[in-house]
Amino acid sequence: MIPRFLALLAACAFSLQAPAQPYPSKPIKIVVGFPPGGSGDFLTRLIADEMQKALGVAVIADNRPGAGGNIAFENVAKSAADGYTVLNAPHPAVNLALYKNPGYAEKDFVPVTKIATGPCVIVVNNSVPINNLRELIAYAKANPGKLFNASAGFGSAPHLAAVLFQSVAGIQFTQVQYKGGGPAAQSVLAGDTQIAFSTAPTVMGFVRAGRLRPLGVTMKKGSPSVPGIPGSEEAGLPDYEYTFWFGLFVPAGTPVPVVRRLHEAAVKSLAKPEMRDRIAIQGMDPSPRCARRSRCRAWIRRLRLRPKPSRPTSGPRRRRWSA
C-alpha cells in the first residue's frame, strides 16, 4: 500500500513540474450561428482554412444556427477559455438589446479581430414587377404588407437592414424569419417570398447567374465591392445606410498570449492577396482590427449600438436603434 501511495505522489509531482503544452496543440473550432449558404458560414470556412495553415492544427467550422445567433453565442460563452472554441459573429450587443435573458452577457466575450465588412444587397424574385428602389418604395406604399421579406432571423443584419429601410422609406413589409441567409435566399428563389435584404456572399452568385434581380445596396453611393448596383441616394433616400461586419471572439478569461496568437493568425490570413480577392468577389471588404486588447476595447466602444427601450413585448424585445 505504501509503495503505491509513494508512486502516486511521484506522479503528481512530475505532472506539476511538466511544462504546459504550447498553444495550439489540438484542433480549434470556430462556431457560427448561421447555416451553410450565408455570409457567416462563408467567412467562417474561409478564415478557418487559412488560419489552420498559420497555426499548424486543424481549424473546423461548427454551424449552430437558430435564435438569431443566440445558440452560438451561448455555446461559446459557456466553453472553456482556452482558445480552442472561437466565435465568428457580429457584436453581441445587438442580440443583447433584442432578446431578454439570452443566456450570456457582453462581458462573457473577448474580441480577437474583425474579419470583414459589407453592405446588404436588396434583391427580388424575377417575377416581381419592380426594377429599382424607387419602384420598390412606390409599390410598397400602394400595397402595404403585401411584399413578403425573407429575413435571416430576428436581429440579424438583413433583418435590421430591412427594418431601417421601412422606417426611412415609410413603408411596411411582412417579415418572414428563417434560420439564416441561405434558407431566406432560397425562399425568394422559390417565390415563397418576394424580397430579401441579404448579405452579399449569400446572393451575389444568384445575381450574377440572373436568378435574382438586384435593386440596390444598403449604402448611400453603392459599394465598390458590389459594382454596378446603385445605392440608396439614387432612390431618394440619402439618410439610409446600413453595413454589417463579422468578427472573431473568444470566451472571457482566455489568456492574452492565446488571444494574440489567434489575432496574428487571422490577420496574416486576411493579408494574403488571394484571400482578399475571394472576400471582395463576394461583395465584402477584409477589415482586420485589434492589434492589442486596448485597441479591441476602443473598437468595441465605437461600434456598440446603444438601444433605447420602447414598449416591452413578449419574446424578443423591440427597440428603437441609434448608432
Stockholm file with secondary structure:
# STOCKHOLM 1.0

chainA/1-323         MIPRFLALLAACAFSLQAPAQPYPSKPIKIVVGFPPGGSGDFLTRLIADEMQKALGVAVIADNRPGAGGNIAFENVAKSAADGYTVLNAPHPAVNLALYKNPGYAEKDFVPVTKIATGPCVIVVNNSVPINNLRELIAYAKANPGKLFNASAGFGSAPHLAAVLFQSVAGIQFTQVQYKGGGPAAQSVLAGDTQIAFSTAPTVMGFVRAGRLRPLGVTMKKGSPSVPGIPGSEEAGLPDYEYTFWFGLFVPAGTPVPVVRRLHEAAVKSLAKPEMRDRIAIQGMDPSPRCARRSRCRAWIRRLRLRPKPSRPTSGPRRRRWSA
#=GR chainA/1-323 SS CHHHHHHHHHHHHHHHHSCCCCSCCSCEEEEESSCTTSHHHHHHHHHHHHHHHHHSSCEEEEECCCGGGHHHHHHHHTSCSSSSEEEEESCTHHHHHHSSSCSCCGGGEEEEEEEEEEEEEEEEETTSSCCSHHHHHHHHHHSTTCSEEEESSTTSHHHHHHHHHHHHHTCCCEEEECSSHHHHHHHHHHTSSSEEEEEHHHHHHHHHTTSEEEEEESSTTCBTTBTTCCCGGGGTCTTCCCEEEEEEEEETTCCHHHHHHHHHHHHHHHTSHHHHHHHHHTTCEECCCCSSHHHHHHHHHHHCCEEEECSCCSSSCCEEEEC
#=GC SS_cons         CHHHHHHHHHHHHHHHHSCCCCSCCSCEEEEESSCTTSHHHHHHHHHHHHHHHHHSSCEEEEECCCGGGHHHHHHHHTSCSSSSEEEEESCTHHHHHHSSSCSCCGGGEEEEEEEEEEEEEEEEETTSSCCSHHHHHHHHHHSTTCSEEEESSTTSHHHHHHHHHHHHHTCCCEEEECSSHHHHHHHHHHTSSSEEEEEHHHHHHHHHTTSEEEEEESSTTCBTTBTTCCCGGGGTCTTCCCEEEEEEEEETTCCHHHHHHHHHHHHHHHTSHHHHHHHHHTTCEECCCCSSHHHHHHHHHHHCCEEEECSCCSSSCCEEEEC
//
